[in-house]
Amino acid sequence: MALLIAGLANAGERHYLHHRLSEGALTVQLSDATVSLRPLNDSALEVHYQREGVRQLPSFAIAGGQRASLTAQLSEQPDQLTYSLAGLSAVIHKQPFRIQYYRGSKLLTQEESGFFANQTLRGFRFSLEEGEKLLGGGERVLGMDRRGKRLPLYNRAHYGYSTESEQMYFGLPAILSSNKYILLFDNSATGNLDLGASEDDVLQFEAVGGRTSYIIATGKSYPQLMENYVDVTGRQPLPPRWALGNFASRFGYHSEAEVRATVDKFAAEDFPLDAVVLDLYWFGVDIQGHMGNLAWDKNAFPQPEEMIADFNRRGIHTILVTEPFVLSTSERWDQAVAAGALAKNLAGQPKRFDFYFGNTGLIDVFSERAGDWFWNIYDGLLQQGVSGWWGDLGEPEVHPSDTVHAIGMADEIHNAYGHRWAQLLHDRQTAAYPQRRPFIMMRAGFAGSQRFGMIPWTGDVARSWGGLQPQVELALSMGLLGFGYTHSDLGGFAGGDKFDRELYIRWLQYGVFQPVYRPHAQEHIASEPVFHDRKTRDITRAFIKLRYRLLPYNYTLAFENSQTGMPLMRPLFFTDENKPQLMDRHDAYLWGDEFLVAPITAAGVRKVDVKLPGGVWFDYWNDNQYSGDTASIPADLETIPVLVRAGAFIPTVADMANTRDYSSAELTLDYYAHPSSPRSSGYIYEDDGETVNAFAAGRYRKLHFDANREQSGIRFLFHREGAGYTGEPEQRRVSLNLHNWTDAPAQVTANGGRLTLFQREKEFARATTGAWFDWRARQLRIKFDWKQTQSTLKVEF
């Protein structure tokens, strides 16, 4: 097929006729089409080819709203045009026509034969360089570098997947290149992304319909590239703080009594809890026949509003599963038909088809009329106190090709279905409740869905070691293209003959360092740690409490994601871009900038060899130091390899029942001192955890920490930024722990006043301020009050 397309494309060479520049956009008339180049920021362009008779759809990928005016320079020579932004240039060759893209003098990529639209396929062809690595493409289990693969572009469920999957719930028609560019094909139709599989040196995108445009973005570094990309496709809004807490979830809770008992069990076993997730039994007594009811089964849930209110008083939020299917046997079928809410068949009647859950129709989320009907259901549930949505089966899981939607046929818009569903929820809820941060968890979408607050999960993974093994790869691959909250059903979802304690513990340990902490599984083996044996409870409790203590660090990662698009889980090559071999690694990753995490994904492991991206690292559990190329780290069931970068500040707070109790009034800072990091800095971001756009409104606080190693000691500077927020502590008592310390200091001063140096731990523990050298742990422990906007602390050798 690829060779046929190439032959058709080259049958008549495309050439330039004339051009015009208008309001910064360049339009070029070609012998067979018109192409427009539109700046999206100073390092990104939309390139849109249009040919008479080739139907177009609107862009789904590009975020709306006002954009800053951009200066584009155009120069012309007899054989070419050069269209330049500050960070990206397009060199347009007139005959034969093709476009090359440069960052400065470096060639990033170039069209091979470029645009094609032949018979039933349309798309683009680009040249690939030898050795160029291609990451992305959405959820796939193929290794980080997808070069040499042909990726189907049709969001489709893969039940019980494990160590290999070329097609899953959330495909993306986009790649990130080792040449520091992202290429996104803004086309939602069924197709393929051929990354040098059919022809070694050609990247080919092909689709059965859809928009014939692509977006190219670049940057000087990978983080800058990602920031430029999400500036185009949209930044993820900061979720409510409770989204970073622990969830109780299973398939599924059958009754109000069962849900209440589960929540009580978390409290009785001393497990923090922020949310409970109700699967489809909330609207039906069994699996089949009820989908589309989307109203409480009052036999099983007799007092849902009282239940939700009780949970809210305890700081626990209720999340409901919903699906876009309305079964013909459901209580709302006639209502949905009368409202015109369902996609149509070719005769203009509601399209009906059979799938696992029954005979059904599909809500046409592309229709305003259908959106009104669907939103009214959600709004009623919000008024009952529901806090968030779990959108399931939104690929859609079954989507017949002859289904007619408001803007096109099923195969044209299939991959944008979940995207439009998330947009409907986000936009309607934001308009109706502008002071509520949405929580929208979905398993399918399109490029740019993150701007609607979409939180993806990796679907119905096998409850096995094979299911655990690809989870880092999936999260990293999605995070590179804007989806920084991609996470897995902790413990695994599908199957499993009996409870595997080691597997379960390893998965939940990894979960502490992934974006959303949500154990979820089929109910024949409990997903919740509170229902397992004492050893399992004790180990998992300690890790879940650690996640809560790390909340100031984790919430800061969420804030950074909302500002720059940086994912919470980051690949190792972000640390050392001079080591391209790190692009292939998915056995370890960075949690923010300061942690390096290597999940244990096989049974019986007692030692883990961790690839280091450079620099000095400390074992988080015992302060052992590692440097060089690889660290060989002992492992037991109570820990997984977690390293901290030399020079890092790790902020923590006290244990809490849930995130409603968050406070930094008692703030601990662990500083990892090392001569290789003479200067370092860190900060935490805080707001009330609820206010929409708190940062833009100035209702926040940033707490900055700086360390400067001098000849006589280390000087610390603490300063604050922002106007503060409701509920902020009036002052903070800081416990500063200096790791890798070899001797008692000569003196410690805070804001010019000398702190008492205690000789005994008990005396130090009773004091409100002071310092004590813990020679066993090789740590210097300091306590002081941070009352002023700016404070200084000096530790003298």
Buried (B, 14 or more C-beta within 10 A) or exposed (E): EBEEBBEBBBEEEBEBEEBEBEEBBBBBEBEBBBBBBBBBBBBBBBBBBBBEEBEBBEBBBBBEEEBEEBEBEBEEEEEBBBBBBEBBBBBBBBEBBBBBBBBEEEBBBBBBBBBBBBEEBBBBBBBBBEEBBBBBBBBBBBBBBBBEBBBBBBBBBBEBBBBEBBBBBBBBBBBBBBBBBBBBBBBBBBBBBBBBBBBEEBBBBBBBBBBBBBBBBBBBEBBBBBBBBBBBBBBBBBBBBBBBBBBBBBBBBBBBEBBBEBBEBBBEBEBBBBBBBBBBBBBBEEBEBBBBBBBBBEEBBEEBEEBBBBBBEBBBBBBBBBBBBBBBBBBBBEBBBEBBBBBBBEEEEBBBBEBEBBEBBBBBBBBEEBBBBBBEBBBEBBEBBBBBBBBBBBBBBBBBEEBBBBBBBBBBBBBBBBBBBBBBBBBBBBEEBEEBBBBBBBBBBBBBBBBBBBBBBBBBBBBBBBBBBBBBBBBBBBBBBBBBBBBBBBBBBBBBEEBBBBBBBBBBBBBBBBBBBBBBBBBEBBBBBBBBEEEBBEBBBEBBBBBBBBBBBBBBBBBBBBBBBBBBBBBBBBBBBEBBEBBBBBBBBBBBBBBBBBBBBEEEBEEBEBBBBBBBBBBBBEBEBBEEEEBEBEBEBEBBBBBBBBBBBBBBBBEBBBBBEBBBEEBBBBBBBBEEBEEBEBBBBBBBBBBBBBBEEEBBBBBBBBBBBEEEBBBBBBBBEBEBBEEBBEEBBBBBBBBBBEEBBEBBBBBEEEBEBBEEEEEBEEBEBBBBBBEEEBBBBBBBBBEEEEBBBBBEE
